[in-house]
């Protein structure tokens, strides 16, 4: 009795009948193709699928229309979001144009005022010349008329005598008034001098007594105030250190819907430049909780990539340093014969975090290790489209991790027979932490962890290019995926960030305290 074949097996049988080499090669490599992929390859080779091969009536008439309806609803939502973004951009452009026009109008008014002032200043010399000429001619005419006038000698003699008599009388009067005032002021000065002398004589003795009596209390106050002054200084040191710690500690930027221009300006203000990071191997602890929504609007591809690296790099380095700190602590505890309750609690927590069973500390040490920065940056760029994908913007999902039971975002082109989602996170750093935990715990990346341990045992550097070939299981494309990762690392010089560390000024303050 012939076994009843499934729809997929019928399609494979049809591919072998027509000798479709592409499907035969995939089956030889033992790579499972989905039903939809087989259908597409057959249609590409112009092979008609018989009607008997089609799926059930329920699937054709209910399942597919519902899935199409869902996808159309999602597309409609995205179109509405795009329309909203376009409207907001138009409003912003309108604001920018109006402000530019207002500024242009103010500049024109200012220029016209300046021109009017310059013209006024040009008029002043001419006006001064005409005024001077008018008064010069006036005085010339007056003096000419005085010179030409005939004067009577008797009347002139009387006028001169009268003038001198009036001048003498007035000077005598003013001299008498001044002498009287000076006499009163001299008398008042003499009286004040006598009173000053008396006061000085009376005050001398009490001043000496006060000085003698005040010496001891001053010494007592100084002796008593020594200890309190020292206490105040000691107590004031700690607040100063706290302020310094706040100034150099991690800068976590909240969910502010920042624009890309604001982010770039922020990096300029804090002197955060990738060339400087490459040279000094130090990065500032600036942690963004999300990507800017308009990152894809940047015209320059290079600037877009640099902004993405500047946002993600501190998050990756911070998680690596935390892993190294935990690794050092684990090494100390594993050599101890006795551990405290807090240390045991910490060990239990780490065993759960790294999914190690039976309290095996060697296995925990094997899994607890860093992920090379270049690999993390390359995978983040590949999976998130350099921070512009829907999953990165809506769910802070940088590395495209799948989930079947947690909160996630459904892919638009997902097959009907699949139910996975892309895991979403509240902040970007949570996505980085989950990604590193995934590589350190999942069974699919055992080769990655083994190769990493071999490099560490040989005291070699753990670099991205040495480990990319062990990540074929991260994507369905396999070796093609690792080739793309190597290309991203080399083209963008991501190996320069392998040994970058966070600016370590916080620990210096703690040591000084």
Secondary structure, DSSP 4 states (H G I P E B T S, - for coil): -PPPPPHHHHHHHHHHHTT-HHHHHHHHTT-PPPHHHHHHHHHHTT-PPPGGGS--HHIIIIIHHHHHHHHHHHHHHHHHHHHHHHHHHHHHHHHHHHHHHHHHHHHHHHHHHHHHHHHHHHHHHHHHHHHHHHHHHHHHHHHHHHHHS---HHHHHHHHHHHHHHHHHHHHHHHHHHHHHHHHHHHHHHHHHHHHHHHHHHHHHHHHHHHHHHHHHHHHHHHHHHHHHHHHHHHHHHHHHHHHHHHHS-EEE-S----HHHHHHHHHHTT--HHHHHHH-EE--EEESS--TTGGG-S-HHHHHHHHHHHHHHHHHHHHHHHHHHHHHHHHHHH-SS--HHHHHHHHHHHHHTT--TT-HHHHHHH-----HHHHHHHHHHHHTTTTSHHHHHH--SS--EESSSSEE--TT--TT---EEE--SSHHHHHHHHHHHHHH-GGGHHHHHHHHHHHHTT----STTTGGGGGGGSTTTHHHHHHHHHHHHHTTGGGGTT-EE--HHHHHHHH-
